[in-house]
Amino acid sequence: MSEEDKLADEVDDPLSKLTQFQLKDEYTPAEYGTNAQLNTLQFRSVVAVRPYSLMPFDQLIRPTIQVVTVPRDGKTASTTTALDDMQLFDLFRIPFPDYKTTGFLWGVGPYFVFPTSTSQFTGHGAWQLGPAWAFSWRIGRLKIAALFQQSTSFAYTSSHSVSVASMQIQPILSYDIGRGWYLKSSDANWRINMRHKTSTEIPLSAGIGKVWNVGDGMAINTDVSGEWMVYRQFDPQTEQFTLNFKVSLLLPQLYL
């Protein structure tokens, strides 16, 4: 397997020790319940940390910051752009069962949501905390994985904030087709709110990507995908179709 194929196998794996810095644009030309066209500009890094004396497991630290364009007043085309809430998880890779013989990895850790939103139309205005869990299973050229993030609010930035209890599930499929190219279904996030009569959204995605080795211990990943909402409940306004564009700087030799 070439170096590009090895990186292509890891780039969307939530348990990969591949340090990377991502810039992703999510453009939504069609949304249920509004004529507005939405956009999300996402900045994300994944930093791998070696085991040390007090923590004998590999750590994967992933902060996510988003600048979002969202509807301003219901069904019209009016929008507002603002900073959204910041997310962060800290996963610990569990070294058993043996990955070399089973191809299976799993990890667990805390998940945080910080109320960094700069507009009343974005974010929840709540500090949130919960568990994160992920698994990854490699079968030949196929990678099957998933990331689960659950958060519950425990403090609020204003008296108008509403309590939050939600689950995000990111199903991931990736297939290496050679020379750094891969097929993927990894951009859809299933969102399940656990309060009575709150929304549930289940989209699906499909796309293609390519890893480019640029030398000096670095590589570039580019990918594009489409995302469709296949099920929604108690949510009159949510994405109908989204186009995702992503570019990532990969640093396979950076392992802190």
Buried (B, 14 or more C-beta within 10 A) or exposed (E): EEEBBBBBBBBBBBBBBBBBBBEBEBBBEBBEEBEBBBBBBBBBBBBBBEEEEEEEBBBBBBBBBBBBBBBBEEEEEEBBBBBBBBBBBBBBBBBEEEBEEEBBBBBBBEBBBBBBBEBEBBBBBBBBBBBBBBBBBBEEBBBBBBBBBBBBBEEBBEEEBEEBBBBBBBBBBBBBEEEBBBBBBBBBBBBBBEEEEBBBBBBBBBBEBBBEBEEEEBBBBEBBBEBBBEEBEEBEBBBBBBBBBBEBBBBBEBEE
